[in-house]
């Protein structure tokens, strides 16, 4: 399965998306129950056979193909962050009116605004697909939980590669949130399920995914242990939990300096620091060891090649007397059988 999926991924790189579109004029929204998703109430944790929780009365709504599964307390908690984050992302020029922009991600940024960032995303994704997801048990059905999916680009690529993704995010707007995934309809026989949810209170029953990927999102977690515990709960025994594209520093002090610098820059540029959440912001070896101990897991660390210029950044920074730059790695943990 690994070799077949890797080959499929390459054949569906940016240049061939429109050929797929010709075969699939418009993907339908999947019924979450019929595609095999089993829900659980994000408020009380009870199993749900319908979108109404029989225990606490919470109702999950389906609107525009997206399951809105934030409990009222979570919605209130994240409201300010969501508003500030959407405003900053809009000012940064995220998203596009063109479907071609989304269909090219992460290999081509047709907007030209964030080329270097997407180049790194592409290299992380290629490594993740080839070296980590390719190791999944061949007898399983390739269900992958895309945590912090944003516009759904990773779920889109995973679907093209033969996996069965489920995209989860807080934002649902049609430029940078889950609503933007509508652009993938022409390239897929069926659009992947999309859930608006709190990563610390996932509306999904236990052990139904082969892998869960924190997709450039783990640094937004307020409680790293709680989010990882939820991801592990949703993954089958022997499955993988992966962290991709979250900055790492060798010391907490370097990470804190980065956070302070970004807060000042954001206030100057956008009028807000978007700091309503006490988020993790970055990783260190100490933080990784803490969750290892708490959750009885063991991280394997993977280092994709992002190019010579990126590899030289720590040395250049040291020579110029600057703060240690962030580094990006992939972290994988197997759920105990």
C-alpha positions in Angstrom: 0.0 0.0 0.0 2.8 2.4 0.9 4.4 2.3 -2.6 1.1 2.6 -4.3 0.0 5.6 -2.3 3.3 7.4 -2.7 3.0 6.9 -6.5 -0.5 8.2 -6.4 0.6 11.3 -4.5 3.1 12.2 -7.2 0.7 11.7 -10.1 -1.7 14.1 -8.4 0.8 16.9 -7.9 -0.3 20.4 -8.8 -0.2 20.1 -12.6 -2.6 17.2 -12.9 -5.5 18.4 -10.7 -7.6 19.6 -13.6 -7.5 16.2 -15.3 -9.1 14.8 -12.2 -11.6 17.7 -12.2 -12.8 16.6 -15.7 -13.7 13.2 -14.3 -15.5 14.5 -11.2 -17.6 17.6 -12.1 -18.7 18.2 -8.5 -18.2 16.2 -5.3 -21.1 15.7 -3.0 -21.0 16.5 0.7 -20.6 13.2 2.7 -23.2 12.2 5.2 -20.9 11.8 8.3 -22.9 8.8 9.5 -22.9 7.0 6.1 -19.2 7.4 5.5 -18.6 5.6 8.8 -17.9 8.5 11.2 -19.1 7.8 14.7 -19.8 10.9 16.8 -19.7 11.6 20.5 -21.0 14.6 22.3 -18.3 17.3 22.7 -20.1 18.6 25.7 -20.8 15.5 27.8 -18.8 12.8 26.0 -21.8 10.5 25.4 -22.1 8.5 22.2 -24.3 10.0 19.5 -26.4 8.0 16.9 -27.8 11.2 15.5 -26.8 14.9 15.5 -28.8 15.4 18.8 -27.2 14.2 22.1 -29.8 12.2 24.0 -27.9 12.8 27.2 -27.3 16.5 27.5 -29.4 17.8 24.6 -26.5 19.4 22.6 -27.4 19.7 18.9 -24.6 19.4 16.2 -25.7 21.3 13.1 -24.9 20.6 9.5 -24.6 23.8 7.5 -22.9 24.3 4.2 -21.5 20.7 4.4 -19.7 21.5 7.7 -20.6 19.8 11.0 -20.7 22.6 13.6 -19.7 20.7 16.7 -18.5 23.4 19.2 -20.1 23.2 22.6 -21.5 26.6 23.7 -18.7 26.9 26.3 -16.1 26.3 23.7 -17.7 28.7 21.2 -17.7 31.4 23.9 -14.1 30.6 24.9 -12.7 30.8 21.3 -14.9 33.7 20.0 -12.3 36.5 20.5 -9.5 34.4 19.2 -11.4 33.4 16.1 -12.3 37.0 15.3 -8.8 38.3 15.8 -7.2 35.4 13.9 -9.5 35.7 10.9 -8.8 39.5 10.8 -5.0 39.0 10.8 -5.2 36.3 8.2 -7.3 38.5 6.0 -4.8 41.3 6.4 -2.0 38.9 5.4 -3.8 38.2 2.2 -4.6 34.5 2.9 -6.8 32.7 0.5 -8.0 33.6 -3.0 -11.0 34.0 -5.2 -9.5 31.4 -7.6 -10.1 27.7 -7.3 -6.7 27.2 -8.9 -5.0 28.6 -5.9 -6.4 25.9 -3.6 -6.0 23.1 -6.1 -2.3 23.9 -6.4 -1.5 23.8 -2.7 0.9 23.1 -1.2 3.1 22.7 -4.3 2.1 26.0 -5.9 1.1 29.3 -4.4 -0.5 31.1 -7.3 -1.2 34.1 -5.1 2.6 34.7 -4.8 2.1 36.0 -1.3 3.5 33.2 0.9 5.6 31.2 -1.5 8.4 30.3 1.0 5.9 29.1 3.6 4.1 26.9 1.2 7.4 25.5 -0.1 8.1 24.3 3.5 4.6 22.9 3.9 5.1 20.9 0.7 8.3 19.4 1.9 6.9 18.5 5.3 3.8 16.9 3.6 5.9 14.9 1.2 8.1 13.6 4.0 5.0 12.8 6.1 3.3 10.9 3.3 6.3 9.0 2.2 8.0 8.1 5.5 5.3 8.2 8.1 1.8 7.6 6.8 3.2 5.1 4.3 4.0 2.8 7.3 0.3 2.4 8.3 -1.0 -1.1 8.6 -2.0 -2.2 5.1 -5.1 -3.9 6.4 -6.6 -0.6 7.6 -8.7 1.8 5.6 -6.5 4.8 5.7 -8.6 7.1 7.9 -6.6 10.3 8.8 -7.7 13.0 11.2 -6.5 16.4 9.9 -6.3 18.6 13.0 -6.1 22.3 12.3 -7.0 21.7 8.7 -7.5 25.3 7.7 -8.7 25.5 4.1 -8.4 21.7 3.9 -5.4 21.4 1.6 -3.9 18.4 3.4 -7.2 16.6 3.5 -7.5 17.3 -0.2 -4.0 15.9 -1.0 -4.6 12.9 1.3 -7.9 12.1 -0.5 -6.1 12.2 -3.9 -3.5 9.8 -2.5 -6.2 7.3 -1.5 -6.6 8.0 2.2 -9.9 8.9 3.9 -9.3 12.2 5.7 -11.6 14.1 8.0 -10.8 17.9 8.4 -11.2 19.6 11.7 -10.7 23.3 12.4 -12.2 26.2 14.4 -12.6 28.5 11.4 -15.3 27.9 8.8 -14.9 30.9 6.5 -14.6 30.4 2.7 -11.1 31.8 2.2 -9.0 30.4 5.0 -11.3 28.1 6.9 -13.2 24.9 6.2 -15.6 26.6 3.8 -12.7 27.1 1.4 -12.6 23.3 0.9 -15.6 23.8 -1.5 -12.9 24.5 -4.2 -11.8 20.8 -4.0 -15.2 19.5 -5.2 -14.2 19.4 -8.8 -11.1 17.3 -8.1 -12.7 14.7 -5.8 -15.4 12.1 -6.3 -16.7 12.9 -2.8 -15.6 15.8 -0.5 -14.1 14.8 2.8 -16.0 15.4 6.1 -15.5 18.8 7.7 -16.0 19.4 11.4 -15.8 22.7 13.3 -14.5 21.5 16.7 -12.3 22.2 19.6 -9.1 20.0 19.4 -9.4 19.4 23.1 -13.0 18.2 22.8 -13.3 16.3 19.6 -16.8 15.2 18.6 -15.6 11.8 17.5 -15.9 8.4 19.1 -12.8 6.4 20.2 -10.3 4.5 18.0 -11.7 5.1 14.5 -8.7 6.7 12.8 -5.4 5.2 11.7 -3.5 8.5 12.2 -4.1 12.0 13.5 -2.0 14.9 12.2 -1.7 18.3 13.9 -1.3 20.2 10.7 0.6 23.4 11.5 -1.7 23.7 14.5 -0.2 22.2 17.6 1.4 25.5 18.7 -2.1 27.0 19.0 -3.0 24.4 21.7 -3.7 25.9 25.2 -3.3 22.5 26.8 -0.9 20.4 24.8 -1.6 17.3 26.9 -5.3 17.5 26.6 -5.1 17.9 22.8 -2.7 15.0 22.4 -4.9 12.9 24.7 -7.9 13.6 22.5 -6.0 12.7 19.3 -4.7 9.5 20.9 -8.2 8.6 22.0 -9.5 8.9 18.4 -6.7 6.8 16.9 -6.8 3.0 16.9 -4.2 1.0 18.9 -1.0 1.0 16.9 -2.0 4.1 15.0 0.0 7.3 14.7 -0.3 10.8 16.2 1.9 13.3 14.2 2.9 16.9 14.8 3.8 18.8 11.6 5.1 22.4 11.1 5.2 23.6 14.7 8.3 25.7 15.6 11.0 24.1 17.8 13.6 25.9 19.9 16.5 24.6 21.9 15.5 26.8 24.9 12.3 28.2 26.3 14.0 31.7 26.4 14.4 31.7 22.6 10.8 30.7 22.1 9.6 33.4 24.4 11.6 36.0 22.6 10.0 34.9 19.4 6.6 35.3 20.9 7.3 38.7 22.2 8.7 39.9 18.9 5.7 38.6 17.0 3.3 40.2 19.5 4.9 43.6 19.0 4.9 43.2 15.2 1.3 42.1 15.1 0.1 45.0 17.2 2.0 47.4 14.9 0.7 45.9 11.7 -2.8 44.8 12.6 -3.8 46.5 15.8 -4.0 43.2 17.7 -1.6 40.6 19.0 -4.2 37.8 18.7 -3.1 36.7 22.2 -6.4 36.0 23.8 -5.4 32.3 24.2 -2.4 31.2 26.4 -1.3 28.9 23.6 1.8 26.7 23.5 3.4 28.8 20.7 6.4 26.5 20.3 8.0 23.2 21.2 11.1 22.4 23.2 12.7 19.1 24.1 11.5 19.6 27.7 7.9 20.1 26.6 8.0 17.0 24.4 9.4 14.9 27.3 6.7 16.2 29.6 3.9 14.9 27.3 5.8 11.7 26.7 5.8 11.0 30.4 2.1 12.1 31.0 0.7 10.0 28.1 3.1 7.0 28.1 4.2 7.6 24.5 7.6 7.9 22.8 8.3 10.5 20.1 10.4 9.8 17.1 11.9 12.9 15.6 12.1 13.4 11.8 14.0 16.2 10.0 12.8 16.9 6.4 15.3 18.7 4.2 14.1 22.3 3.7 17.2 23.4 1.8 20.7 24.6 2.5 19.7 28.2 3.3 17.2 27.0 5.9 19.8 24.6 7.4 22.3 27.4 7.7 19.9 29.8 9.6 21.1 28.8 13.2 24.8 29.4 12.2 24.0 32.7 10.5 22.0 33.9 13.5 24.8 33.0 15.9 27.4 34.8 13.8 25.3 37.9 13.7 24.4 37.8 17.4 20.7 37.3 16.7 18.1 35.2 18.5 18.0 31.5 17.7 15.7 30.9 14.7 12.9 28.4 14.8 13.4 25.0 13.4 10.8 22.6 12.1 10.6 18.9 12.5 8.1 16.2 12.4 7.2 14.2 15.5 5.5 10.8 15.5 4.1 8.7 18.3 2.5 5.3 18.1 -0.6 4.7 20.3 0.2 1.7 22.5 -1.6 -1.5 21.3 
